[in-house]
Amino acid sequence: MKVEITWLVVDKPEGKRMPEWSRTIGVTDKGQVYVPAAMGGNEQQVVLCLAWDGTDCIEHLNHVFVPADWMAKEFPQTAEICKAILLAAQQVIREQK
């Protein structure tokens, strides 16, 4: 079964150099939100944890994206930003309907 994903890109903060992938989130047609794995620190280490847990991931823009709820649980230092991302994604979804 193919999952439809809408990719949302946040504007780059003025005066900051941030690659597009680091400002991107994915929202599936089921409402699952995906964030860059690198938010947890080392992208490869996050992917290894993800694989150990058997959690799905998505590759986009040559980077790995993981479920925001999983990221917040497994990497508590990201919980606050993941919550903010989830709330913002929900608002965008409501506005698109």
N, C-alpha and C positions, 0 to 999 in steps of 0.2 A: 504494500500500500504506500503510495507516494504522499508525502506530507508537503503541504503548501507552506512556504515561509515568506513572510514579508520582512524585508530588511530595512531598518530605520537607522539613519545616520545623524548623529548630533553635530551641530555646528562646532567648528573648532574655536576654542577660546581665543580671544584677541591676543595677539603677541605670542601665542604658544605654537610650537610645532608638534602636532599630534597626527600620526598616520590615521587614515580613514578606518582601518580595521579596528583600531583601539576605541573608536567613537561609534561603533556599530553594534546593534543588537538585532536578534532575529526573533520574530513572533510567529509561531505556527498557527495553522488554521484552527487548532484545538486550544489556543491561548497559552501554550508553553513558551516561556521567554528564555532565549539563549544569550549568554554574555561571553566576551572573550575569555578563554582559559587563562590568559596571561594576567588577568585580574588577581589571581591567586598567588602570583609570584612567578615562578619558573613554569612556562607553558608546558614543557615536557613532563615535569613532575606532576603537574595537575592532571595531564592526560593519563599518566600511569595510575594515579589514584582513581580516576574515572573508570579506567579499564578494570581495575581491581574490584570496584563496586558493580561492574556490569552495567553502567549507565551509558546511554547513547550520547553521542556528540555529533556536531555538524562541522564540516570544513567549509570555510568561506573566506575569500580574499587571502588564500594560502595560510590561514590561521584556524585554530580549533575553537569552536564555540560550545559552551556547556550549559546545561539548565541552570538558571539563576537560583532556583531554590536549592539545588544540590550544592552549588558554589557557596551559598550563604551558610549552609549546614556544615560542610566539610572544611571551609576556610572562613572561620568566624570573623576574621578581620575585614571581610568583604560584606558582611551581613547588612550593614547600614546602606552601603551604596547599592547592593542588590535590591533591597527593599525599595529604595528610591527609583531604581530602574523599573521594577515591576509596577509600581504605581503610575509612573509616567507612561509605560507601555499600555496599561489598562485604559488610561485616559485617551491615548491616541486611537486605540481600538474603538472606544465608545464614540469618538468624534467621526470615525470613518463609517460608522453604521448609519 
